[in-house]
Amino acid sequence: MDVAVPSPWSEYYNLPVTKDYVDYIYLMAYDEHYAGSKEPGSVSSYTFVEKAIKDILALNVPSSKIMLGVPFYLRDYTVI
């Protein structure tokens, strides 16, 4: 199952429950700053990914079920 980084707006994944029904959880650790962001920034900084991993582990998701999704792209921001 693909999931966004743990945050208030992604609670609907209900990871404490769904972790028991899936083989793997693909943590999409990207879009820290996205095309519609008000400020330019990293797509997936080290600290963003580290926090995402710590947060998903804090939900008692076994590390053996976590697959980390990282970006192979960047954003071209226009700064006015």
C-alpha positions in Angstrom: 0.0 0.0 0.0 1.3 3.5 -0.9 1.0 6.0 1.9 2.0 9.7 2.3 4.2 10.7 5.2 2.4 10.6 8.5 0.7 13.9 9.1 -2.8 15.2 10.2 -4.0 15.3 6.6 -2.9 11.6 5.9 -4.5 10.0 9.0 -7.2 8.4 6.9 -4.6 5.7 6.0 -5.1 4.5 9.6 -1.7 2.8 9.6 -2.0 1.3 13.1 -4.8 -0.9 11.7 -4.0 -1.3 8.1 -0.4 -2.5 8.8 -1.9 -5.8 9.8 -3.5 -6.4 6.5 -0.8 -5.5 4.0 2.5 -7.1 3.0 4.4 -3.8 2.5 3.8 -0.1 3.1 5.5 2.1 0.5 6.3 5.4 2.3 6.2 8.1 -0.3 8.8 10.4 1.3 8.6 13.2 -1.2 6.7 16.4 -2.1 8.0 18.2 0.9 7.8 21.3 -1.3 5.5 20.8 -4.4 4.7 22.7 -7.5 2.0 24.7 -5.7 4.1 25.5 -2.7 4.3 29.1 -1.7 8.0 28.9 -1.3 10.6 26.9 -3.2 12.5 24.1 -1.5 13.7 20.5 -1.5 11.4 17.8 -2.8 12.7 15.5 -0.2 15.3 16.8 2.3 17.2 14.4 4.6 15.4 15.7 7.7 12.0 15.4 6.0 12.7 11.7 5.1 14.2 11.0 8.6 11.1 12.4 10.3 8.8 10.5 8.0 10.5 7.2 8.9 10.5 8.0 12.6 6.8 9.0 12.5 5.8 5.8 10.7 7.8 3.6 13.1 6.1 5.5 16.0 2.8 4.1 14.6 4.1 0.6 15.3 4.5 -0.2 11.6 7.2 -3.0 11.5 10.4 -1.8 9.8 10.3 -5.1 7.8 7.1 -3.9 6.1 8.4 -0.4 5.1 9.6 0.3 1.6 11.0 3.9 1.2 9.9 5.8 -1.9 12.4 8.7 -2.8 12.2 11.1 -5.7 14.3 11.1 -8.7 13.2 14.5 -9.9 13.3 18.1 -8.8 11.1 21.2 -9.2 11.9 24.2 -11.3 10.4 27.1 -9.2 9.8 30.5 -10.6 10.6 33.1 -7.9 8.9 36.5 -8.5 
